[in-house]
């Protein structure tokens, strides 16, 4: 009886133990599920706040450095905010030249006199004397005017009978005249340059340029405008583009970036396919300021590899993988602005009461410290900058990556993505410490991409690959001209005037930095 009771009691205890084990397992699984769901909630909250800020927040990446002034990162040393500029008050005698006078100093002045001849006093009818002039200034705009220029080329024949009998033919001489830009067309250098500026600098699609001409009583179809630009690029401007490219590849520090473009008629590709405009440009330390745009159908590695096959040196890029597989002669320099952007976006999505002493604030403070030092180094020579970076910036970078490595953030969380990006790009980000000529960011190239992106919003797409190639050449010439202090319209017009009769051997005198360019091509400097 007792054995049977003990057996039943033992069975009940065993069953109870099993149930307890099952409940403990269930509790453990639910605890893991709750933790996972909490992490997902935090992740989606971060995404929601990031999207909300992207839609409604300011786009500036500037941060208030005072937020990080109390952050203790390096053994008690604080990251101080940027020093406030010292204001020096000086007093000068006499009237100072104002901004309005500076703005008007390069404009021609047409004086209009407003006089009252034989002015007499309205009370006593006596003659009145001029006692002074009041000057009122205004800027008057004279709209562009389209005219038809007729080139009447005279021909001359020799009427000497003896000359004609001796030669067997009549001698005929034609007067010298500039060659036609495009044979059989109405295109002139000024007209093609105007169309190019309207589209590629001012971001106007051809149908709007066409409509603008119609308001002035000029009928020029958008198809003709497109054909003229493409023809001028293929016959004349491509030579300057190729020469600029050869000078660019001689540099030892470059920047690269890319953006999308749609080309409707590409061989064996649907119209909706994404194509790419690759942008390569010289750095701040370069002898010549050059920006080159290069249209390609894809974003594959073969394109930068082919473009840079003759280049050796440092290449500033973002974190796009294709740049990391270029030949060993090219050293990739990462962009700290891209690394900072993830931390900055995350910081601004946090509620204000949760920002202080957060991991996001700490990570952003490290990177801000590097940018603060770069501003202090901006006036140094490359050699001095190299030494100061190793002395001051490199320890901050090392501390930042050590801190990120020990952060332990969830990989898929916004914080984890910011930390993961920084660690994955560390090799390239730290290459900035190899040479004082290098820059902390690739912002220089991003600024050169922006004109293309702004134009793309207006003209939307290129119709053919020839049009896309022509756009690349025109953007290259216009942006390079601007980088060298030239008026892009006057420069392109000048090229189209001289290149039809130029020879291959003297093309260097037409490059944007040439001292032989006419003064009309240069933007006036306001003193």
C-alpha positions as MATLAB code, in Angstrom:
seq = 'XXXXXXXXXXXXXXXXXXXXXXXXXXXXXXXXXXXXXXXXXXXXXXXXXXXXXXXXXXXXXXXXXXXXXXXXXXXXXXXXXXXXXXXXXXXXXXXXXXXXXXXXXXXXXXXXXXXXXXXXXXXXXXXXXXXXXXXXXXXXXXXXXXXXXXXXXXXXXXXXXXXXXXXXXXXXXXXXXXXXXXXXXXXXXXXXXXXXXXXXXXXXXXXXXXXXXXXXXXXXXXXXXXXXXXXXXXXXXXXXXXXXXXXXXXXXXXXXXXXXXXXXXXXXXXXXXXXXXXXXXXXXXXXXXXXXXXXXXXXXXXXXXXXXXXXXXXXXXXXXXXXXXXXXXXXXXXXXXXXXXXXXXXXXXXXXXXXXXXXXXXXXXXXXXXXXXXXXXXXXXXXXXXXXXXXXXXXXXXXXXXXXXXXXXXXXXXXXXXXXXXXXXXXXXXXXXXXXXXXXXXXXXXXXXXXXXXXXXXXXXXXXXXXXXXXXXXXXXXXXXXXXXXXXXXXXXXXXXXXXXXXXXXXXXXXXXXXXXXXXXXXXXXX';
ca = [
       0.000    0.000    0.000;
       2.769    2.394    0.979;
       4.785    1.399   -2.103;
       1.803    2.163   -4.301;
       1.273    5.530   -2.564;
       4.936    6.392   -2.885;
       4.885    5.478   -6.575;
       1.878    7.708   -7.226;
       3.495   10.501   -5.231;
       6.703   10.101   -7.202;
       4.781   10.200  -10.467;
       3.038   13.377   -9.397;
       6.387   14.923   -8.451;
       7.835   13.892  -11.820;
       4.853   15.324  -13.673;
       5.091   18.502  -11.642;
       8.823   18.777  -12.432;
       8.085   18.299  -16.135;
       5.403   20.975  -16.017;
       7.731   23.327  -14.148;
      10.481   22.679  -16.720;
       8.029   23.291  -19.558;
       6.826   26.510  -17.941;
      10.402   27.653  -17.355;
      11.193   26.905  -21.009;
       8.044   28.748  -22.062;
       8.970   31.717  -19.857;
      12.494   31.732  -21.330;
      11.129   31.652  -24.887;
       8.647   34.417  -24.111;
      11.396   36.457  -22.458;
      13.511   36.097  -25.598;
      10.492   36.991  -27.739;
       9.786   40.070  -25.611;
      13.442   41.145  -25.877;
      13.358   40.590  -29.626;
      10.116   42.526  -29.963;
      11.496   45.330  -27.787;
      14.548   45.518  -30.045;
      12.300   45.578  -33.124;
      10.130   48.281  -31.573;
      13.244   50.343  -30.862;
      14.473   49.712  -34.411;
      11.164   50.751  -36.000;
      10.926   53.765  -33.709;
      14.345   54.817  -34.979;
      13.235   54.326  -38.589;
      10.033   56.257  -37.982;
      11.864   59.166  -36.374;
      14.466   59.158  -39.155;
      11.759   59.225  -41.845;
       9.868   61.915  -39.957;
      12.980   64.058  -39.743;
      13.778   63.458  -43.408;
      10.294   64.609  -44.381;
       9.844   67.549  -42.035;
      13.258   68.358  -40.544;
      16.041   70.638  -41.730;
      18.511   69.111  -44.175;
      21.566   70.776  -42.657;
      24.124   68.508  -40.995;
      25.510   71.273  -38.821;
      25.538   70.400  -35.123;
      25.581   72.578  -32.045;
      29.024   71.793  -30.651;
      28.057   73.120  -27.223;
      26.142   69.863  -26.768;
      29.432   67.996  -26.574;
      31.566   70.444  -24.665;
      31.151   68.566  -21.376;
      31.773   65.131  -22.828;
      34.767   63.461  -21.162;
      36.464   61.235  -23.733;
      40.204   61.340  -23.331;
      41.271   61.022  -19.720;
      39.535   64.132  -18.448;
      40.213   66.279  -21.517;
      37.042   67.879  -22.759;
      36.032   68.446  -26.353;
      35.742   72.177  -26.342;
      33.409   73.993  -28.711;
      34.990   75.841  -31.644;
      36.613   79.051  -30.448;
      34.576   82.153  -31.065;
      36.265   84.529  -33.474;
      37.878   87.510  -31.870;
      36.237   90.713  -33.031;
      38.687   93.462  -33.723;
      37.141   96.902  -33.848;
      38.988   99.330  -36.032;
      38.194  102.927  -36.849;
      38.986  104.508  -40.156;
      38.557  108.116  -41.107;
      36.536  109.023  -44.107;
      33.638  107.366  -45.863;
      34.016  103.617  -46.393;
      33.125  101.970  -49.670;
      29.775  100.234  -49.209;
      28.532   96.915  -50.523;
      26.319   98.593  -53.127;
      29.296  100.367  -54.668;
      31.189   97.047  -54.784;
      28.222   95.302  -56.430;
      28.000   97.991  -59.114;
      31.731   98.524  -59.672;
      31.964   96.184  -62.687;
      28.855   97.428  -64.499;
      28.860  100.161  -67.156;
      27.113  103.369  -66.121;
      24.700  105.286  -68.329;
      23.918  108.690  -66.863;
      20.557  110.248  -67.631;
      20.390  113.992  -66.892;
      17.050  115.366  -65.717;
      17.154  119.148  -66.138;
      14.672  121.990  -66.346;
      15.891  124.435  -68.998;
      15.305  128.131  -68.331;
      14.018  127.350  -64.830;
      12.338  130.389  -63.231;
      11.045  131.032  -59.713;
       7.357  130.207  -59.477;
       6.879  133.174  -57.041;
       8.882  136.043  -58.511;
       9.636  134.666  -61.992;
      13.409  135.261  -61.549;
      15.951  132.841  -63.205;
      16.986  130.005  -60.894;
      20.538  128.626  -60.422;
      21.541  124.908  -60.407;
      22.625  124.200  -56.822;
      23.341  120.473  -56.928;
      22.439  117.002  -58.209;
      20.740  114.125  -56.437;
      21.867  110.714  -57.727;
      19.458  107.771  -57.794;
      20.766  104.441  -59.075;
      18.955  101.437  -60.467;
      20.000   98.382  -62.416;
      18.411   98.076  -65.819;
      18.344   94.765  -67.667;
      18.598   94.663  -71.448;
      17.038   91.339  -72.561;
      18.865   89.108  -75.024;
      18.096   89.961  -78.609;
      18.109   87.526  -81.509;
      19.302   88.889  -84.837;
      20.058   87.285  -88.185;
      23.708   87.758  -89.117;
      24.336   87.461  -92.841;
      27.883   86.626  -93.909;
      28.253   88.141  -97.370;
      31.481   86.613  -98.690;
      32.662   88.421 -101.794;
      34.512   86.674 -104.618;
      36.964   88.366 -106.946;
      37.984   87.338 -110.487;
      41.008   88.452 -112.483;
      40.000   90.114 -115.761;
      43.494   90.269 -117.206;
      43.255   88.397 -120.506;
      46.963   87.576 -120.543;
      46.722   86.014 -117.063;
      43.726   83.935 -118.092;
      45.450   82.757 -121.299;
      48.650   81.881 -119.402;
      46.902   79.862 -116.701;
      44.102   78.467 -118.847;
      41.518   79.344 -116.186;
      40.166   82.479 -114.567;
      41.788   83.238 -111.203;
      39.150   83.646 -108.486;
      39.828   84.748 -104.895;
      37.285   84.669 -102.048;
      37.354   87.086  -99.121;
      38.297   85.612  -95.776;
      35.346   84.771  -93.514;
      34.855   82.683  -90.363;
      33.987   79.070  -91.065;
      30.412   77.956  -90.498;
      29.935   76.250  -87.147;
      27.672   73.600  -88.655;
      27.386   73.608  -92.422;
      23.864   74.355  -93.693;
      22.431   75.286  -90.273;
      21.466   78.507  -88.515;
      23.625   77.632  -85.504;
      26.178   80.217  -84.356;
      28.650   80.020  -81.455;
      26.571   82.428  -79.372;
      23.315   80.535  -80.056;
      24.723   77.094  -79.177;
      26.461   78.499  -76.087;
      23.182   80.126  -74.998;
      21.267   76.851  -75.404;
      23.951   74.957  -73.478;
      23.888   77.464  -70.603;
      20.108   77.405  -70.393;
      20.002   73.618  -70.157;
      23.167   72.629  -68.331;
      23.728   75.631  -66.075;
      20.219   76.965  -65.512;
      18.498   73.570  -65.590;
      15.928   74.329  -68.284;
      14.614   71.476  -70.451;
      14.693   72.029  -74.194;
      10.922   72.371  -74.548;
      10.999   75.397  -72.205;
      13.931   76.910  -74.097;
      11.945   76.366  -77.293;
       8.936   78.141  -75.772;
      11.142   81.018  -74.602;
      12.446   81.539  -78.133;
       8.876   81.596  -79.440;
       7.989   84.457  -77.088;
      10.802   86.413  -78.758;
       9.475   85.581  -82.221;
      12.166   82.962  -82.960;
      11.157   79.454  -84.032;
      13.856   76.894  -83.209;
      12.746   73.318  -82.561;
      14.049   71.381  -79.578;
      15.242   68.684  -81.979;
      17.449   71.188  -83.792;
      18.812   72.475  -80.474;
      19.657   68.954  -79.368;
      21.317   68.098  -82.678;
      23.390   71.288  -82.654;
      24.752   70.641  -79.156;
      25.583   67.014  -79.972;
      27.268   68.004  -83.255;
      29.374   70.738  -81.620;
      30.479   68.312  -78.916;
      31.418   65.575  -81.377;
      33.272   67.876  -83.796;
      34.828   70.551  -81.571;
      34.403   70.355  -77.802;
      35.398   66.695  -77.408;
      39.019   67.716  -78.086;
      39.059   70.056  -75.059;
      37.286   67.413  -72.953;
      39.918   64.804  -73.870;
      42.728   67.235  -73.054;
      41.162   68.017  -69.672;
      40.922   64.289  -68.990;
      44.611   63.771  -69.748;
      45.544   66.557  -67.306;
      43.217   65.130  -64.638;
      44.826   61.686  -64.743;
      48.274   63.243  -64.194;
      47.185   64.390  -60.725;
      48.009   62.255  -57.693;
      44.922   63.098  -55.588;
      41.409   62.785  -57.041;
      37.783   62.572  -55.915;
      35.074   60.327  -57.383;
      31.322   59.886  -57.013;
      28.355   58.823  -59.134;
      24.642   59.513  -59.548;
      21.788   58.118  -61.592;
      20.540   59.290  -64.983;
      17.838   57.919  -67.258;
      18.531   57.405  -70.967;
      15.467   56.373  -72.932;
      17.086   54.718  -75.948;
      19.994   52.538  -74.902;
      20.865   49.417  -76.917;
      19.050   46.330  -75.588;
      17.881   48.084  -72.421;
      14.366   49.176  -71.410;
      13.679   52.895  -71.134;
      13.130   52.600  -67.377;
      16.672   51.320  -66.741;
      18.953   53.290  -64.464;
      22.151   54.551  -65.998;
      24.923   56.427  -64.201;
      26.863   59.649  -64.446;
      30.297   59.136  -62.912;
      32.044   62.279  -61.680;
      35.808   62.601  -61.221;
      37.508   65.787  -60.132;
      40.785   67.236  -58.932;
      41.426   67.891  -55.251;
      42.077   71.120  -53.403;
      45.829   70.610  -53.626;
      45.817   70.100  -57.417;
      47.610   72.445  -59.767;
      44.643   72.531  -62.155;
      40.969   72.563  -61.170;
      39.187   69.993  -63.348;
      35.765   68.328  -63.162;
      35.014   65.447  -65.541;
      31.599   63.811  -66.047;
      31.464   60.363  -67.635;
      28.199   58.697  -68.687;
      28.002   54.902  -68.450;
      25.102   52.474  -68.720;
      25.751   50.723  -65.394;
      27.329   51.141  -61.973;
      29.729   48.245  -62.447;
      33.342   48.199  -61.316;
      34.649   48.039  -64.876;
      33.847   51.716  -65.474;
      36.036   53.376  -62.803;
      38.669   50.721  -63.436;
      38.813   51.654  -67.133;
      38.604   55.396  -66.489;
      41.407   55.322  -63.901;
      43.659   52.789  -65.624;
      46.405   55.394  -66.079;
      45.974   56.977  -62.634;
      48.193   56.342  -59.617;
      47.633   57.994  -56.267;
      44.909   58.739  -53.713;
      41.210   58.579  -54.585;
      38.561   60.097  -52.260;
      35.285   58.162  -52.437;
      32.253   57.190  -50.396;
      31.775   53.630  -49.138;
      30.662   52.139  -52.465;
      32.299   48.723  -52.809;
      33.468   48.994  -56.448;
      36.033   51.631  -55.496;
      37.598   49.238  -52.994;
      38.502   46.737  -55.725;
      40.570   49.064  -57.892;
      44.277   48.338  -58.589;
      46.757   48.600  -55.733;
      48.263   51.741  -57.317;
      45.095   53.563  -56.209;
      44.732   54.178  -52.462;
      41.123   54.760  -51.438;
      40.478   57.527  -48.909;
      37.140   57.194  -47.123;
      34.702   59.987  -46.332;
      34.263   60.931  -42.685;
      31.195   62.992  -43.608;
      29.409   59.780  -44.652;
      30.379   58.137  -41.359;
      29.289   61.207  -39.401;
      25.956   61.460  -41.261;
      24.631   58.226  -39.750;
      25.419   59.388  -36.200;
      24.077   62.874  -36.857;
      20.788   61.590  -38.304;
      20.347   59.226  -35.366;
      21.148   61.966  -32.861;
      18.511   64.292  -34.293;
      15.850   61.566  -34.202;
      16.321   61.103  -30.451;
      13.982   63.006  -28.106;
      15.806   65.947  -26.592;
      15.566   64.523  -23.081;
      17.391   61.346  -24.188;
      20.264   62.921  -26.110;
      22.540   63.867  -23.227;
      25.178   61.237  -22.392;
      23.754   58.832  -24.996;
      25.962   56.552  -27.089;
      24.863   58.513  -30.156;
      26.069   61.766  -28.619;
      29.394   60.180  -27.710;
      29.988   58.788  -31.219;
      29.084   62.089  -32.821;
      31.356   63.968  -30.429;
      34.371   61.900  -31.499;
      33.816   62.699  -35.175;
      33.008   66.353  -34.491;
      36.332   66.636  -32.710;
      38.089   65.553  -35.917;
      36.202   68.141  -37.971;
      36.998   70.856  -35.443;
      40.710   70.068  -35.725;
      40.494   70.111  -39.531;
      39.223   73.671  -39.443;
      42.192   74.584  -37.281;
      44.541   72.892  -39.777;
      43.012   74.556  -42.857;
      45.693   77.272  -43.140;
      48.639   74.885  -42.695;
      50.871   73.536  -45.445;
      50.346   69.865  -46.386;
      53.521   68.904  -44.502;
      52.417   70.748  -41.364;
      48.910   69.326  -41.628;
      50.281   65.791  -41.916;
      52.262   66.179  -38.674;
      49.413   67.814  -36.760;
      46.969   65.097  -37.817;
      49.272   62.381  -36.502;
      49.760   64.295  -33.287;
      46.165   65.359  -32.563;
      43.645   63.708  -34.904;
      44.997   60.146  -35.054;
      44.612   59.530  -31.277;
      40.966   60.660  -31.490;
      40.356   58.326  -34.424;
      41.950   55.397  -32.590;
      39.886   56.090  -29.470;
      36.707   56.353  -31.553;
      37.175   52.975  -33.243;
      38.136   51.303  -29.942;
      34.960   52.699  -28.363;
      32.797   51.639  -31.333;
      34.280   48.135  -31.274;
      33.233   47.717  -27.611;
      29.829   49.359  -28.070;
      27.893   46.098  -28.518;
      24.945   47.679  -30.367;
      22.420   45.430  -32.139;
      23.560   45.095  -35.773;
      20.177   45.973  -37.299;
      19.442   48.914  -35.001;
      20.156   52.467  -36.218;
      22.993   52.697  -33.680;
      24.345   49.335  -34.818;
      24.273   50.442  -38.454;
      26.186   53.624  -37.661;
      28.770   51.646  -35.683;
      28.950   48.885  -38.303;
      29.516   51.347  -41.139;
      32.336   53.049  -39.240;
      34.084   49.741  -38.490;
      33.654   48.442  -42.060;
      35.154   51.648  -43.468;
      37.926   52.036  -40.896;
      40.703   51.006  -43.272;
      39.706   53.680  -45.765;
      38.773   56.385  -43.254;
      42.202   56.176  -41.606;
      43.999   56.623  -44.952;
      43.473   60.379  -44.559;
      46.411   60.299  -42.137;
      48.801   59.133  -44.890;
      49.268   62.499  -46.587;
      48.672   66.125  -45.634;
      47.159   66.887  -49.030;
      44.203   64.596  -48.392;
      40.813   65.792  -47.198;
      38.602   64.497  -44.408;
      35.566   64.182  -46.688;
      34.514   63.643  -50.282;
      32.279   66.713  -50.105;
      34.291   68.401  -52.845;
      33.067   65.831  -55.366;
      29.532   65.809  -53.953;
      29.359   69.541  -54.644;
      30.295   68.819  -58.257;
      27.574   66.172  -58.517;
      24.945   68.649  -57.321;
      24.689   70.759  -60.546;
      23.984   67.588  -62.514;
      21.345   66.440  -59.999;
      19.663   69.850  -60.037;
      19.575   69.850  -63.837;
      18.245   66.288  -63.937;
      15.216   67.354  -61.884;
      14.273   69.681  -64.745;
      15.180   67.866  -67.965;
      14.500   64.427  -66.392;
      16.297   62.219  -68.942;
      18.450   62.003  -72.062;
      16.839   60.649  -75.186;
      19.864   58.859  -76.665;
      23.336   57.782  -75.631;
      24.778   60.498  -77.918;
      22.784   63.064  -75.951;
      24.009   61.621  -72.636;
      27.632   61.770  -73.832;
      27.130   65.354  -75.031;
      25.686   66.275  -71.628;
      28.780   64.832  -69.934;
      31.081   66.972  -72.068;
      29.026   70.145  -71.587;
      28.799   69.686  -67.803;
      32.560   69.053  -67.705;
      33.382   72.260  -69.578;
      30.874   74.403  -67.682;
      31.811   73.208  -64.183;
      35.547   73.310  -64.928;
      35.139   76.850  -66.248;
      33.359   77.878  -63.043;
      36.079   76.258  -60.926;
      38.664   78.386  -62.739;
      36.820   81.685  -62.352;
      35.452   81.836  -65.910;
      32.097   82.942  -67.225;
      30.875   79.601  -68.651;
      28.782   81.184  -71.410;
      31.619   83.369  -72.656;
      34.072   80.470  -72.418;
      31.941   78.002  -74.410;
      31.140   80.717  -76.962;
      34.862   81.479  -77.298;
      35.678   77.794  -77.841;
      33.050   77.473  -80.558;
      34.451   80.568  -82.260;
      38.104   79.451  -82.308;
      37.981   75.632  -82.509;
      36.608   75.392  -86.100;
      39.895   76.866  -87.363;
      42.222   75.630  -84.570;
      44.930   73.005  -85.007;
      45.547   70.061  -82.678;
      48.959   71.312  -81.603;
      47.768   74.549  -79.967;
      44.728   73.387  -77.995;
      46.341   73.901  -74.582;
      45.989   77.658  -74.974;
      42.203   77.184  -74.836;
      42.120   75.328  -71.516;
      40.295   77.101  -68.640;
      43.484   78.033  -66.754;
      45.295   79.421  -69.795;
      46.532   82.974  -69.355;
      45.925   83.672  -73.050;
      42.130   83.466  -72.748;
      40.447   86.806  -73.484;
      39.420   88.887  -70.481;
      35.807   88.606  -71.597;
      35.852   84.961  -70.485;
      36.815   85.832  -66.909;
      34.390   86.713  -64.127;
      35.159   90.267  -62.945;
      36.724   90.377  -59.496;
      35.034   92.784  -57.104;
      37.638   94.685  -55.090;
];
